[in-house]
Amino acid sequence: MGYLFENIEKMDIQEERRKTKEARAELEKTKAELNETEMALAKAQKEIEALKAQLNKKG
């Protein structure tokens, strides 16, 4: 049975927890940026539709 675990690397649980916390924080930051980008895109699409409506009225 000792041979089974002989070549396994030691694992630093605190380090893994820190990495997980950092990864989650980065994920939340990226989600917030994505949300802002989606809102900007929606705003731009509304502006384009308004401009198209103005062009259709003129022509």
Contacts in CASP RR format, 6 or more apart in sequence:
PFRMAT RR
TARGET T0000
AUTHOR 0000-0000-0000
METHOD contacts of the structure
MODEL  1
MGYLFENIEKMDIQEERRKTKEARAELEKTKAELNETEMALAKAQKEIEA
LKAQLNKKG
END
